[in-house]
Amino acid sequence: MVKIAVMGYGVVGSGVVEVLTNHTENISRRAKEQISIKYILDLRDFPGSPFESKFTKSFDTILNDPEVRIVVEVMGGLHPSFEYVKACLEAGKSVVTSNKELVAAKGAELLKIAQKNNLNFLFEASVGGGIPIIRPISQCLAANDVVGIAGILNGTTNFILTKMIREQMTFEDALALAQKLGYAERNPAADIEGADACRKICILASLAYGKHVYPEQVHTEGITKITLADVEYAAAWGGVVKLIGQVHALENGKLQIIVCPMFIPRESQLATVDDVFNGIMVRGDSTGDVVFYGKGAGKLPTASAVVADVIDCVKHFKARKYLFWEDGSKDYIEDYRLNTVCMFVRAKADDETLALKNINHIFGSITRLSRKKAESGEIAFVTDCMKEEEILSKLEELKSLGVRVENTIRIGDL
């Protein structure tokens, strides 16, 4: 019998306990060992719970119990999760986590400790919830050079954008609905400002290319500036707006990586990923595009992925799973302003005719877009592809000529 501890009894933690309890026989058969929960760490009391005897408020009880061989960390956040996970690994316990913030910030350090102690540090649930993605990249696609990864990595923002696209809801109304339905937190900043998607693309990039990418290295934009006008112009262009996390390798050894809203053509496999679903496209040099699709969050889908990692740990006590990347470096990520992109621009001007003349003069060639009920003086266009710093410079020149730039959105080559 393998004894484990679960740290955290929130949505995911209670789901992990539920899955392990309700599928005991199947899990034991697959792990070839019976798995028993010895402790559940939480500061709250749960009187009347069928697991009441397993609760503890002391991390040291778990850390100092030699019977506990695997610890499941589902508390979330960076502290004290990092300190607890590090201590468990140093004490000879394998760790499974769904904590994307922890893996994105401290993955290289924790993987190094796990390797040194011949233990496992597994985190399948940290990126796509119940969508298998870590294992496929590290194992199934191991024969490929990963050309790039792009994905819709946050269900909350995708739900909001879907409502804006399908039902012409404003951003504010769609966010309020997401909160009402439990898809968005009371403080939704991590979702709508792109931080959640940033952590996930950092994990995928670190895994695919072997060096840690830190969230602070990634230019990140959320969806708070997206309006119904932008949604309508995306449709006129021939696509939809999606929040995309994207990375690909350059010939100079650096990575281009970004999280931002993009216009995605209707023909893209990611264009039809709607509501709270996630879609992750991995482009391999041998396989071409492989897409992983499903609910990226939720109690039981995420718990399922966590329990699958627990089973993997049990099966690999004596033969550590190879999951590893090195520390990153300051110069590993290319400045996003050096990326070559086409850009959608929505602007306003008092003198529309003069503004268009200046836009054509400065940009040389543009594709103008139109929509019904456009406001007076509203101008929308897509630039030719060029380095982003060049586009930004041209936009500053336009501003000096009285053109008010209200929003810019990159065009996704997906």
FITOR-200648 format. One line per 5 residues: number of its first residue (from 0); for each residue x, y, z of C-alpha. Coordinates in nm, 3 decimals, padded with zeros to 5 digits. Last residue first. Layout:
NUM> X/Y/Z  ...
This chain:
413> -00.235/02.988/-03.710  -00.054/03.299/-03.835  -00.219/03.520/-03.574  -00.281/03.885/-03.662  -00.188/04.115/-03.375
408> -00.443/04.348/-03.218  -00.413/04.725/-03.184  -00.658/04.954/-03.007  -00.772/05.317/-02.984  -00.507/05.490/-03.197
403> -00.601/05.860/-03.215  -00.485/06.008/-03.545  -00.386/06.376/-03.495  -00.064/06.387/-03.696  00.156/06.317/-03.392
398> -00.054/06.004/-03.337  00.029/05.886/-03.688  00.403/05.915/-03.618  00.356/05.714/-03.301  00.174/05.451/-03.508
393> 00.467/05.438/-03.751  00.709/05.374/-03.464  00.487/05.100/-03.322  00.470/04.932/-03.665  00.850/04.945/-03.696
388> 00.892/04.801/-03.346  00.658/04.521/-03.447  00.884/04.413/-03.731  00.689/04.401/-04.056  00.379/04.235/-04.198
383> 00.145/04.459/-04.398  -00.097/04.657/-04.185  -00.461/04.576/-04.116  -00.714/04.861/-04.109  -00.984/05.031/-03.906
378> -01.085/05.398/-03.921  -01.357/05.557/-03.709  -01.424/05.923/-03.789  -01.798/05.894/-03.725  -01.880/05.572/-03.544
373> -01.916/05.249/-03.737  -02.278/05.136/-03.751  -02.201/04.844/-03.980  -01.838/04.745/-04.011  -01.544/04.827/-04.237
368> -01.188/04.707/-04.284  -00.902/04.871/-04.476  -00.614/04.657/-04.594  -00.295/04.864/-04.578  00.000/04.950/-04.802
363> 00.259/05.224/-04.768  00.234/05.246/-04.390  00.321/05.616/-04.355  00.165/05.748/-04.677  -00.140/05.525/-04.655
358> -00.202/05.629/-04.295  -00.147/05.998/-04.379  -00.401/05.989/-04.662  -00.642/05.797/-04.443  -00.608/06.063/-04.172
353> -00.668/06.345/-04.421  -00.992/06.185/-04.540  -01.107/06.101/-04.186  -01.062/06.456/-04.050  -01.155/06.431/-03.682
348> -00.968/06.104/-03.649  -01.028/05.770/-03.483  -00.829/05.448/-03.473  -00.857/05.071/-03.484  -00.538/04.895/-03.595
343> -00.499/04.530/-03.687  -00.133/04.431/-03.703  00.077/04.206/-03.926  00.375/04.063/-03.743  00.752/04.018/-03.755
338> 00.884/03.985/-03.400  01.158/04.234/-03.301  00.921/04.416/-03.066  00.873/04.089/-02.880  01.234/04.109/-02.757
333> 01.374/03.759/-02.810  01.380/03.538/-02.500  01.695/03.355/-02.390  01.895/03.668/-02.302  01.806/03.672/-01.933
328> 01.873/03.302/-01.883  01.675/02.989/-01.808  01.758/02.707/-01.569  01.753/02.362/-01.725  01.457/02.140/-01.807
323> 01.344/01.800/-01.686  01.089/01.522/-01.707  01.244/01.179/-01.733  01.031/00.955/-01.515  01.230/00.811/-01.227
318> 01.272/00.431/-01.231  01.245/00.288/-00.879  00.934/00.473/-00.765  00.802/00.486/-01.120  00.469/00.301/-01.106
313> 00.361/00.485/-00.791  00.459/00.818/-00.945  00.261/00.744/-01.261  -00.046/00.660/-01.051  -00.007/00.995/-00.873
308> 00.026/01.165/-01.212  -00.303/01.008/-01.325  -00.455/01.132/-00.998  -00.359/01.489/-01.084  -00.502/01.458/-01.436
303> -00.833/01.329/-01.300  -00.842/01.606/-01.039  -00.820/01.862/-01.320  -01.111/01.706/-01.510  -01.302/01.657/-01.180
298> -01.293/02.009/-01.040  -01.290/02.224/-01.350  -01.020/02.354/-01.580  -00.892/02.329/-01.937  -01.199/02.161/-02.075
293> -01.095/01.987/-02.393  -00.879/01.999/-02.704  -00.525/01.892/-02.796  -00.421/01.974/-03.153  -00.133/01.818/-03.348
288> 00.009/02.020/-03.637  00.289/01.870/-03.846  00.402/01.530/-03.724  00.764/01.539/-03.841  00.877/01.898/-03.770
283> 00.629/01.920/-03.486  00.365/02.192/-03.445  00.179/02.170/-03.116  -00.168/02.327/-03.113  -00.340/02.366/-02.775
278> -00.716/02.416/-02.751  -00.901/02.512/-02.434  -01.275/02.496/-02.371  -01.463/02.740/-02.150  -01.674/02.874/-02.439
273> -01.527/02.817/-02.786  -01.250/02.641/-02.976  -01.373/02.697/-03.333  -01.096/02.940/-03.431  -00.822/02.713/-03.291
268> -00.833/02.475/-03.587  -00.765/02.774/-03.810  -00.991/02.818/-04.117  -01.184/03.100/-03.947  -00.866/03.308/-03.939
263> -00.741/03.409/-03.591  -00.722/03.776/-03.495  -00.504/03.782/-03.188  -00.532/03.873/-02.820  -00.199/03.849/-02.637
258> 00.052/03.613/-02.475  00.399/03.616/-02.631  00.703/03.400/-02.697  00.980/03.420/-02.956  01.256/03.191/-02.837
253> 01.631/03.221/-02.876  01.868/02.971/-03.033  01.970/03.198/-03.323  01.756/02.992/-03.562  01.445/03.093/-03.372
248> 01.216/02.868/-03.167  00.843/02.921/-03.138  00.604/03.030/-02.867  00.240/03.134/-02.854  -00.022/03.202/-02.588
243> -00.338/03.320/-02.759  -00.641/03.516/-02.641  -00.889/03.478/-02.927  -01.057/03.724/-03.162  -01.239/03.574/-03.461
238> -01.189/03.545/-03.836  -01.248/03.676/-04.185  -01.141/04.042/-04.176  -01.507/04.148/-04.145  -01.545/03.904/-03.854
233> -01.236/04.050/-03.684  -01.379/04.397/-03.745  -01.698/04.299/-03.563  -01.506/04.161/-03.264  -01.294/04.477/-03.251
228> -01.608/04.694/-03.249  -01.750/04.474/-02.972  -01.455/04.584/-02.763  -01.128/04.422/-02.657  -00.928/04.641/-02.417
223> -00.967/04.408/-02.116  -00.850/04.105/-02.316  -00.508/04.047/-02.164  -00.158/04.139/-02.276  00.162/03.962/-02.180
218> 00.520/04.013/-02.301  00.699/03.710/-02.156  01.022/03.742/-01.957  00.836/03.802/-01.628  00.669/03.462/-01.670
213> 01.005/03.279/-01.662  01.108/03.048/-01.945  01.315/02.758/-01.817  01.530/02.580/-02.072  01.461/02.243/-02.239
208> 01.280/02.357/-02.554  00.948/02.173/-02.529  00.929/02.157/-02.150  01.025/02.518/-02.088  00.793/02.634/-02.367
203> 00.500/02.436/-02.228  00.557/02.567/-01.876  00.595/02.927/-01.996  00.281/02.888/-02.212  00.091/02.793/-01.896
198> 00.221/03.076/-01.682  00.133/03.331/-01.952  -00.219/03.192/-01.991  -00.281/03.255/-01.621  -00.123/03.603/-01.632
193> -00.334/03.717/-01.929  -00.503/04.028/-01.788  -00.847/03.866/-01.803  -00.744/03.550/-01.620  -00.509/03.666/-01.344
188> -00.725/03.976/-01.293  -01.053/03.793/-01.229  -01.099/03.906/-00.867  -01.437/03.753/-00.784  -01.309/03.454/-00.979
183> -01.436/03.367/-01.326  -01.604/03.050/-01.452  -01.841/03.034/-01.153  -02.157/03.096/-01.356  -02.212/03.440/-01.200
178> -01.846/03.530/-01.255  -01.865/03.434/-01.623  -02.189/03.634/-01.653  -02.022/03.943/-01.504  -01.730/03.899/-01.744
173> -01.968/03.878/-02.041  -02.148/04.194/-01.926  -01.822/04.390/-01.888  -01.681/04.272/-02.222  -02.000/04.377/-02.397
168> -02.228/04.102/-02.517  -02.270/04.071/-02.894  -02.422/03.723/-02.855  -02.188/03.504/-03.058  -01.864/03.706/-03.064
163> -01.890/03.878/-02.724  -02.013/03.558/-02.562  -01.724/03.366/-02.718  -01.479/03.632/-02.600  -01.598/03.595/-02.240
158> -01.587/03.214/-02.253  -01.236/03.222/-02.403  -01.124/03.458/-02.128  -01.248/03.219/-01.860  -01.122/02.904/-02.033
153> -00.757/03.009/-02.044  -00.498/02.838/-02.261  -00.613/02.905/-02.615  -00.299/02.775/-02.774  00.012/02.806/-02.981
148> 00.320/02.586/-02.977  00.611/02.598/-03.220  00.866/02.408/-03.425  00.891/02.125/-03.175  01.169/01.899/-03.299
143> 01.000/01.565/-03.313  01.099/01.222/-03.177  00.975/01.321/-02.829  00.622/01.380/-02.955  00.467/01.091/-02.761
138> 00.691/01.130/-02.456  00.761/01.482/-02.327  00.505/01.658/-02.546  00.240/01.389/-02.500  00.296/01.372/-02.121
133> 00.269/01.747/-02.066  -00.044/01.781/-02.286  -00.326/01.561/-02.154  -00.632/01.785/-02.122  -00.788/01.748/-01.776
128> -00.654/02.079/-01.649  -00.463/02.207/-01.952  -00.146/02.350/-01.805  -00.084/02.257/-01.441  -00.274/01.925/-01.451
123> 00.023/01.731/-01.593  00.248/01.849/-01.309  00.490/01.577/-01.198  00.793/01.602/-00.968  00.933/01.252/-00.943
118> 01.219/01.137/-00.724  01.578/01.027/-00.778  01.702/01.267/-00.510  01.915/01.478/-00.746  01.648/01.458/-01.015
113> 01.376/01.580/-00.778  01.598/01.866/-00.661  01.668/01.966/-01.023  01.299/01.943/-01.111  01.222/02.180/-00.821
108> 01.472/02.443/-00.937  01.368/02.424/-01.302  00.997/02.443/-01.217  01.014/02.745/-00.983  00.816/03.026/-01.149
103> 00.610/02.843/-01.412  00.576/02.531/-01.195  00.455/02.724/-00.890  00.214/02.947/-01.080  00.076/02.647/-01.267
98> -00.013/02.460/-00.946  -00.166/02.125/-01.044  00.093/01.940/-00.840  00.239/01.592/-00.786  00.535/01.547/-00.552
93> 00.769/01.258/-00.479  00.884/01.232/-00.117  01.250/01.196/-00.020  01.277/01.472/00.243  01.437/01.712/-00.007
88> 01.135/01.662/-00.233  00.897/01.732/00.054  01.090/02.042/00.163  01.082/02.184/-00.191  00.709/02.120/-00.216
83> 00.639/02.293/00.116  00.860/02.595/00.044  00.711/02.638/-00.302  00.351/02.601/-00.181  00.399/02.854/00.103
78> 00.399/03.067/-00.106  00.360/03.046/-00.482  -00.016/03.023/-00.518  -00.227/02.710/-00.536  -00.311/02.468/-00.256
73> -00.319/02.160/-00.478  00.007/01.992/-00.375  -00.018/01.612/-00.382  00.250/01.445/-00.170  00.381/01.097/-00.244
68> 00.578/00.866/-00.015  00.400/00.926/00.314  00.508/00.640/00.544  00.818/00.834/00.649  00.602/01.089/00.837
63> 00.814/01.399/00.905  00.690/01.610/00.615  00.324/01.520/00.665  00.317/01.607/01.036  00.539/01.906/00.961
58> 00.265/02.051/00.739  00.040/02.081/01.044  -00.327/02.168/01.003  -00.431/01.805/00.975  -00.734/01.634/00.828
53> -00.745/01.254/00.795  -00.995/01.189/01.074  -01.254/01.417/00.914  -01.251/01.225/00.585  -01.621/01.133/00.596
48> -01.678/01.504/00.668  -01.896/01.571/00.974  -01.683/01.863/01.089  -01.458/02.003/00.814  -01.225/02.246/00.988
43> -01.012/02.493/00.793  -00.634/02.522/00.787  -00.604/02.241/00.534  -00.370/01.943/00.491  -00.531/01.610/00.407
38> -00.341/01.313/00.549  -00.321/00.936/00.506  -00.480/00.898/00.162  -00.438/00.535/00.054  -00.321/00.403/-00.283
33> -00.337/00.026/-00.340  -00.061/-00.088/-00.570  -00.047/-00.217/-00.929  -00.099/00.147/-01.031  -00.357/00.051/-01.293
28> -00.528/-00.208/-01.074  -00.518/00.016/-00.769  -00.672/00.301/-00.968  -00.951/00.079/-01.099  -01.027/-00.056/-00.752
23> -01.021/00.279/-00.571  -01.230/00.472/-00.821  -01.467/00.658/-00.587  -01.212/00.734/-00.314  -00.922/00.842/-00.538
18> -01.158/01.051/-00.753  -01.322/01.216/-00.452  -00.991/01.292/-00.279  -00.861/01.450/-00.600  -01.183/01.649/-00.642
13> -01.158/01.779/-00.283  -00.810/01.902/-00.368  -00.919/02.057/-00.698  -01.203/02.267/-00.556  -01.039/02.339/-00.222
8> -00.891/02.081/00.011  -00.522/02.170/00.003  -00.218/01.951/00.061  -00.310/01.590/-00.017  -00.095/01.326/00.153
3> -00.009/00.981/00.019  00.029/00.627/00.145  00.124/00.348/-00.093  00.000/00.000/00.000
